[in-house]
Amino acid sequence: MLFFNKLSVSFVNESAHTLGPGPISCIQLAFATAFCAFLWASKIESFDDILKPLTLKMYFLYCLLFVGSVYASMKALSGSNMETQIVFRSATPICVSFLEFLFLGRELPSRRSCAALVSILASCLVYVGTDAEFLVNGPAAYTWISLYFLLICISMTLGKQLMSSAKVSIWGSVLLTNGISLPMLLILTWCRGEFEGVEATMQETSNEQWAVVLAGCVTGTLIGWAGWYCRDLVSATSYTLIGVANKMLTVLLGVFFLDKHASPVGIAALTVCIAASTQYKQAPLRNSKSLP
């Protein structure tokens, strides 16, 4: 998904008019919402459990965080390489594990897991030291990605709480997430003026470019389902680490297909970061001797 997003932003920025990250994200959310609506209308899936007032309120709060993280992610991608975002994403388990201890009743990580988290952090620091954008622009280069980091940590923790308490079906969670987030993102994108020149840009977009955008839409919808399904099975930190571990393919795609990617030292640090994430062991609940 990260690869398709970066490719989409790179493609459209080659046009005379600029289609920003906001409009691309809106297209993806609209596609996922429309697909879920099709499942509902055709009665392939049941969505009777999504209309409870308390459920809607909880998902509304989650969607505020989700929209913020999606927008911050796309803005970060428009100005930096994929590896930068992957490194920040790889550091999120450190924060999420602490949030789980505070709010979700889990124990702190074991010594082995702590060593894995420390290795992740060390790799991140090595990467930052080799990142050309950080060396040129300083901390200001990481404004959007830092906001993304904060929002994704909170949303990961809240998402696990939703699956534990709201009892909404997987596709119901996908529909609520995308359906509630879409108008939020539309308003945010409009307020930032990113819809200016969208019509002209769409007319200039080639079939190949639209294919990339469509691939991102399909991938995003499938990831939405897989993400909520996986979140229901494991802890918030373990779910966060699963997302980190699958980034190696994204890195390889970026090296082969994108001009803007990390240095060899940066990629080596990223590799260590991802490898360390696989050594984390899910912490048990404090009131249980066995893993959930």
N, C-alpha and C positions, 0 to 999 in steps of 0.2 A: 504493500500500500504506500509506504514511504517513497519507494522508487517511482511509482506511477505519479504521485503527487509532485515530486521533484521534476520529473519529466514533463508533466503538464505545465508547470510554472515556467520551465525553461523554454518549451515550445511557444507558448503564447507571448512570452516576452520578446520573441524574435519578430513579432508583427509590428506594424507601424503604430497600432493602438495596443494598449496594455490591458489585458484581462487579469485582474489581480487575484490574489489567493482567496478573497472572500467569495466572488462569483463561482469559482471552481468548487469551493466547499459547499455552496448553496446547491449546485447541480448534483453533487454527490448525495446530499441529504434528501433532496427532492426525489432522486431515483430510488433510494432505500425506502422512503415513505410510500411512494407509488407501488413498489413491489409488495410491501406489507399490506397495502390497501387491496391489491389484487388477491392476495391470499385470503383476506377477510371476506371480500365480495364473492369469491368463488367457493367459500366455506372449506377451503383446504386446511386452514388453521382456525382455531377458535380464539377469540380475543375478549371473551366475556369478563375476564379478570382484570381488565385495565381501566375500568371506568369508576372505580371507587375513589371518592374525594381524597382520602388520605394517601392512596397510591399516587394519584395525580400530583399532589403537593410534593411528595418525596421525589418523584421523577422530575418535577419542575426545578427543584434545587439541584439535582444531579445535572440536568441539562444546562443550567447556567455555567457550571464548571466545565461541562463537555464542550459547549460552544466556545468558551474562552480558550480551552486547550487546543481545539481544532484550529481556531483562528490564529492563535499564537504560533502553532506549529507551522501553518502555511506561510505566515509572515517570516518566520525564521528560515524556512526553506528558500524563500525568494531572495534572501540575502546571504545565505551561508550554504555549506555543503551538507550532505546527508550525514556524514560521519559525526559532525558536531552534534546534531540532534540525537543520534544514536548513543553517543557518550553520555549526554545528559539523561537520556532515557534509561541508560544502564545504571545510573546512580540513584534512580528513584526507589529501588528496594530498600536502601538504607533508611530513607525517610518513612516509607510505608511500614516497615517493620516496627518502627517506633510508634507510629500512629495506631497500629494494630494493638500494641501493648497498652496504649492509653485508652483506646475507645472500643476495641473489639474483644477484649478479654483473653488475649494470647500472651504466652510467655515471651520473654526476650529471646533473641536467637542464641543458639548454642555456640560454644567456642569455635567449632568448625565453621558454622554459618557466619559468625562475626569475622573470622579470618577471610572468608569469601567476600564479605561486604567491604572490608578494609582493602582487599586487593582490587576490588572494583573502583573504590575511591582513588587509590594510588594510580591506577591506570588512567582514570579521568584527568588527574592532575598532570600526568605525563603528556596526555593528549593536548590539554590546554596549552602547555608549554611549547608545543610544536605547531599549533594552529596559526596559520598566517594571519587570519583575520583578527585574532586576539592580539598578536604581536603588533599589528598595524594600528588597530582601533582601540585596543585596551578593553576593559570591562564593558564599555558601551556596545561592543559587538555582540554581547550576549544578553541584551535586554529582553528580546522576545523569547529566546530560548529559556531564560531564567523564569519568566512568567509561565511558560509552558511547563517547566519542571514543577513549580509550586502547584499549579492547577491539576496536573495529572496525578500528583501524590494524593491530594485531597479526594479527587474523583475516584481513584482506585479504592480507597478506603470506604468511601460512601457507597460505591457500587456493590461491594461485598455485603454491606449492611442491607442494601436494598434486596438482594437475592435471598437474604436470610429472613427478612421480615415481611416484605411486600407479597411474596409468593405469586409473582407474575410469571407467565410462560416465557420461554426464550424469545419467540417471535413477538410476543407482546412487549417485551423489554426493548426489542429493536424498533418496533413501531413507536412506542412512547419516546424513546431517545431521539429518534430522527424527526418525528412529527412535531414534538414540542420544541426541538432545537431549531428547526427550519425558520419559523418566523423570527426567532431571536437573532439568528445569523443574518437574515435578510435586513433587519433593522440596523444591525451593527455595520454591515457592509454598505448600506445606503448612507448612513451617517458619516462614514469615512470617505464617501464619494467614489467608491470603487465601481459603481455601475455606470459611470461616465464612459462613453465610447464602447460599451459592451456590444451593442448591436453591430457596429462597424467591425469590431474584432471577430465576432461570430461569423460574419460574412466572409472574412479573410481566412478563417480557419480551414485548413485542408482536411480531407477525409482521414488522412493518417493521424493528424492531430486530434480529431474527434474520436478516433479509435482509442487513442491513449486515454482521453478523458473518460470514455465509456468503460475501458478496462479498470480505471480507478473506481468508477461507480460500482461495478460488479464486485470488485475485490472488497471495497468498503462495506457493501451489504453483507457479503459472506463473512467478513471479519467481525461484523457486528453480531451475527448469530453465534459464531464460534467463540467470540469473546464472552458473551453472556453465559453461554453453556459452560465454558471452562471456569468462569468466575463462580459458578454455582457449585463446583466440585472441589476447589482448593481455596487456600487462604489468599488474602489480598496480596501479600508479599510474594507468595509462590506464583500467583497469576501474573504479577508484575515481572517476575523473573522469566517466566515463559515467553513473554513478549520481548524480553531482552535477548534471550538465547537464539531466537529465530532471525536475528538481524544480520547474521553472517552472510546469508544469501543476498540481502539488501546491499551490503558492502561490496560484494563481488559484482553485482549488477552495476553499481555506481562506478566502480573502477573501469569496467569494460565499456559502458555506454554513456557516461557523463564526463564532460571535460573538467568539471570542478569537483575534486575530491581530495581527501586528506593525503599527507605525505606518507612515505613508507613507514617512518617512525610512528606517525599517528595511527596508521592502520594496525601496526604491531601492538600498540597500546590498546587499541580497540579490541583486537583479538584476545589479548590477555583479559580484558574487561569482560568479554562475553564468556570466556572459558571459566573465569572465576564465578560467574553467576550460576553455572551449572553445579557448583559445589554447595550451594545453599540447601539446607534441609528445613522443611516447613516446621515452624514452632507449634507445639500443641496448645490447646486451650488451657487456661490456668485451672479450670475446674474439671479437667479430664486428664487421665494418664495416657490416653491413646490419641493418635492423630485423628482429626475429623474426616 
